[in-house]
Amino acid sequence: MYLYPVWVRLWHVFNAVLILILIITGISMQYTGKAESALLVGFARAVKWHNITAIILIFNYVFFVVGNILTANGKYYMIEKRNFFSDLLKQLKYYSWGMFRGEKHPFPVSIERKFNPLQRISYVLAMYVALPLLIISGLGLLFPETVINRFFGISGLIITDILHITMGFCLSVFLIVHIYTCTLGARPFSLFRGIITGYHESDEH
Amino acid sequence: MRSVKSWLLILALLISVRPVAVGFNREGSSLQDTSAFVSPFLGQNERCFKCHGQGIFEYTNANLGRQVKALMFSEKIIDRIDFYDSNHKSFSCTDCHSEDYTAFPHDGKLRMEQQYNCIDCHGGDEKFAKYSFEAIEAEYQASVHFKLEEGGFTCWKCHDPHVYKISVRNSNNLKETILYDNNICLNCHADFSHFQLLTDRDEINILAKHDWLPNQSSHFKSVRCIECHSEVNNDIPVSHLINPKEKAVRKCNECHSQNSLLMSSLYKFESKEQRKDGFFNGIIMNESYVIGANRNEYLNIFSLIIFGFVILIISGHIFFRLTRKKNK
């Protein structure tokens, strides 16, 4: 089943590479020490690459949002209010219990439904809540003169930075879970293959 | 010539309308009203200020038999308010300058008057021992500035005794302190006419020289030049060992790290307990936010717990998947 058009695949691969660079350089900046560490990128280099990569990511994000507005791909991100919690629970039960007992997937992938309810809510939160907050706070840190000095007595920069690293952490956790859940396809690598070729292999667990 | 009385009246007026300058003394944690000071030499000093206190002065030319207005050489103008707000505010002008200056016109030989250096008065005095003037003098002699002494460099070039006031220890506004202290450096390093007095080097462009520094304006507003250009020394209040430019701090993580050098320089007078709130180097956050230096230990622990929990869930899931595969 052809599920991932070229523009989605291109956006996805760029997004993946950019996010990985941002996580590595972000962690390097946050946990830098006076002594150089083999595990971290040097601070100056980390700042430079973090800034460059972030600017490219912003353009890539705009491409994603515009693509979702102009094409049918946007519909996959619409949250259905009806049976919202019960559908989420169904999917959670399947991942934590049903799939080990050989039960059928409660929400099999189709042209109409690319994501299961759990995927949908996590993708919406990641792409339409966490990432915009990360981008806005990141722009604030890139141009600190634009950040308000004090907000209820607290430095605006502190709030901006804490928001940025918190959202960065959330997206890092999302990435780990996202990569793991992508091994839950028909075969461990079939979903990875799908996002490269565009074709989804059915009989998903 | 205006009478001394009228000048005293103007001075009293100026002092009364000045905003009350309340300084926070970090060492003693006590508030001081700096505008309340009245010099015991107010009237005596006014004999000098009536000419040196502003850009234009008047005198009676006996030969012409009339009042003459003249421009005061800008380097010889001492602002009254700055003087009475400075460290030497309680001094009489003639404590440091010759009594002969009380006569006008001044004797030309007075131009050759030897000027005191800081150590001439502050050295070897128990009263000033806690400021370590001897150690400061030793640092100065090891600094790049000392090489310029033959050309006329003295303590005065940075610490004009007429207006200089200790800033970092007594200020409750670090941004103002940074501006004040950096202006001392920029007075020569960004003003070529002053720079030329001491060196034959070409004019330097401070902004271009610091092109490599990310967020240049934020750095200039948030730290003093000496943070990167001097050797940290915990034994004296402020480092005076200005290093050659090759030895300037260029590694970001000297400041952007948990053991940030700013804690031994710019923030050394702050109480380390102040504004901790779970942040490493929390004191820096009173004024600024330094990436890498301000990490919240609670957030660190919380993020590790979440991360561990996620890994645990995934590991458990993998385990059950493998077990199921085996049992198939």
Interface residues (C-beta under 8 A of the other chain):
Chain A: M29 Q30 Y31 T32 G33 K34 G42 F43 A44 V47 K48 N51 Y95 S96 F100 L141 P144 E145 S155 L157 I158 D161 I162 I165 T166 F169 V173 I176 V177 Y180
Chain B: P214 N215 S217 S218 K251 C252 N253 E254 H256 S257 Q258 N259 M285 S288 Y289 I291 G292 N294 R295 N296 L299 S303 I306 F307 V310 I311 I314 H317 F320 R321 R324
